[in-house]
Amino acid sequence: MHLLRTATLTLTLLSSSLMAEIITADRVIAVVNRNAITQVELQQKMNTVRENLAKQSVKAPPNEVLLQQVLDRMIIDQIQIQFAQQTGIRIDDNQLENAINRIAAQNQMSLPEFRKKLEETGMNWRGFREQIRQDMLLGRLKEREIDNKVVVTESEIDDYLKLAANKAQMEYDLAQIFIPLPENANPDQIQERRIKIQAARKELEAGTSFASVAASFSADKNANNGGALGWRPAGSLPPAFTSLLDKLEAGGLTDIVRSPAGFHIFKLLDKRSQQEQVVVEQTNARHILIRSNEITSTTDAKQKLSQLRIRLVNGEKFEDLAKAFSDDATAPKGGDLGWLNPGETVPEFEKAMNALKIGEISTVIQSPFGFHLIRVDGRRKQDVTLERARFKIRSELKQRKAEEQYDDWIRQLRDRAHVEIRLKDE
C-alpha cells in the first residue's frame, strides 16, 4: 500500500537534486547508532523538499527550521532501517525489480521508457532504485511490527455500531499540523510543545496559509505536502477529533487538540456521508480445482479436468467428482463455495463464473491457484449493507489502532537509539 502511493507520485515528487551526483566537501551531520548521515545527504533531502513546496506554491520555512525537520525525519528513517536489517527484513533484487516494473506500468510506460524519462529529468537510476528499496523496507517493517499485530474484536465493532446508530457515517478530508510529545514527557517538555502549537495557531489566525504553517511547524511526515492526510473515515479517528470535525464547515480549523501522541490542529477540507444501502448480485458456485506441481504437470492437470468435464456432461454428479478429485479445501463439501460477492474471487475465476448460465459447467479455467471447472448453482440480489458496514468499521478501527501503536513504537525506538547531532561542529 505504501509503495503504491510512492509509485504514483514518483514522477512529480522525486527531484533531480535527490538523485544527482554532487561533488562537494562532505562531513558527518549526525551519527545514528553506528551509521552516519552526511551533509551531502541532508542537503539533497532539503533541496527535494524545497522543490516540492515550490511546486505547490508554498513558501519554504526558514533554513534552520527546514534543516531540523528534514534531519529529524532522516534520523527516524535510519533507525527503522537499521532495526529492519537487524531483525532479518531484506528486499532482494527480484522483489525490487518487480516493484519497479509495477511503478512503470502505473505510469503507463515500459521499464526502458520509464528509466529514460527519469534520467531525462536528471535522476540517478541507481539512487531511485535504492529509494524504492528503502520505501519497501519501511513498509514491510511497519506491516510486521504493527499492522499484523493489531486485533479488532467483534465486541468492539458491536460497540461502535451502537454508538453510531442512526448517525450518518462520515469521511473527512483533512490536513493537520502536528507537534509530537516524547514518551513520558515531563511538564517542561509538554509546555515547550504547547507553546509551539500555540505559535502555529497564531500564524493561522494572522492569515498565513495552512500549508505554509504546516511546513514551518508540523513534525508530521506530510508537513511538506500541506499537512494533507487525505480522506479519513470517522472510525479511523479518535472520537475527540470527530466531535470537533462534525461542528466544522469545509475550510474550518479546529482548536488545539491533545492526544497521547502530541498536539494537533486540523483543517477540514471537505466531508461526506458514507451511509448508503449496498445491494450486490451474489453467485452460488461450485468448483473442482487441480493444481499443477512436481507430480502433476500443467498438461496433465488440464487433461484431467477435461476428462472430468466429459463425465459431468454425461450425467455424473459435480459434488461426487469434486469430493473425489478436487485439490481445494472445499472438496469435502462437494466443491461448494457458497454465496460469493463480487471481488471475492480472483479476476480470472470471477470472469469465467459470471459468463455462465445457472447449471452450466465451464470449460477448463486457469487462475493463479491452478485449473478449475466451475458450475453456477444460483444468483440473487442481496443487501450486504450491514456486512459491508462491519467490514468497513473493522478496517477503520484497525487503522486507528495501528497509527496510535506506530507512533508509540517509533518514540520507543527513537528513545533506545544512540543519536549524536553534530550540526554545531562547523
Phi, psi and omega in degrees: 000311180295321181297320181297320178297319178298318185297315184291341181257002189305311187290337183261331188261334179277127183260163178297328182293334181295322189252357187289153173282124181241126179252105182200166176293138184237155175207165181277126179265324180209148174246124180245105190055249181252003181256154182247147168250125186261166180297321180297315179298316179296317181295322177300314180296319180295320178297320178298315181297316180301315180296320179295319177296320179297322178296333179266006182058038178250130179291130179290148176293167177306153187305317183292328178289313180299318180302313182294319179298311183294318180296318178302316180294320179296322179295314179299316179297317182296320178298317180294318180299315179298316180297318180299314182293321180293333183257017168092009178276128179224147171245105183280173186295326179295316178297320179295316180298318179298319180295316181292325175298321177295321179298315179300317180296321178295331176270010177058046178223156167285165180300315177299321179295319181296314179298317180298319181296317179296315183291331176295333178273001177096004181282143176274122186298319180296317179296321177299315180300317181291329176294318178294320178300318180295317179301318179294320181297313181294321178296318179292324178297312180297321179298317182288314187279333186239295191303315184287349182258354181281130180239131174243121184273162177296326180293326176295320177294318178301316180298319180295317180297323178296315180293329183267003182304133178065015176247143176293136177278120189253155167235146183235132173267113194237154163231152182219155166247127188231127174244110185284157173249141175295159175296136182055045182299138177275169183303322180295319179293320178296316181295321178300315179290325178296319178298321181292317180290328176294322177296321177296319179297321179295322177300317179295318180294333179279355176104001177292140183297149181300320181298319180291319179293320177299316180297327183274329189246324193286143175261004179290150181295342179264012185302323182271012173239038180074010184074011187295130175256345184080193181283127180235122177293152184303321183294342180273358182244147176299145180306327179298328179284313184294329179296327176283318183294326180298335182273352185264151167266163179304133182097349183281160179246144173277164166290178175293131182242133177259134173231172177302334183277334183159207181252142183228149162232126180253144168248126179272109180280323179190165173212157183208154179272140178249012183276110179204154178281137180243115177241126181235162174267117179263151179238130174264118187222158171236158175210160170241126182246131171239121180267142172271142181204198181297331182269317183253113179286168177302316180297317180296320180297314180294320181294320180298316179292324178298320178293320178296324180296320177299319179295322178293316179298329180276006170111356178290154185281134179301318183299319182293318181289326177295316179298324186277328192235340187290140177270005184268159179294345179277358183306315180299337179263019179072025179080011185289121178264356182074198180273121185255133173275156174305135178090357182276347176242166180293154187304319182298318180293313183296320180298315179294318181297316182294336181278350184274148169275162179298128181089348182280145178254133183287166164286181178290124183246135177258138174223176177300342182271343182144217182241141188231151156247136185235140170230133177265125181258347179179162174220148180204155170272132184225132174281114181246026182303311182294318179299314179294323180298317180295319178297317181295316181295320177301316180295319182292315179295323178295319178298316180298311180299318182296319180293318179296316181291326179295316178301315179296317181297317179297318179297319179293319179296319179294320181294328182279343184279151172268113181237125180240116180267131183239033181297329184275356181276055182252000000 
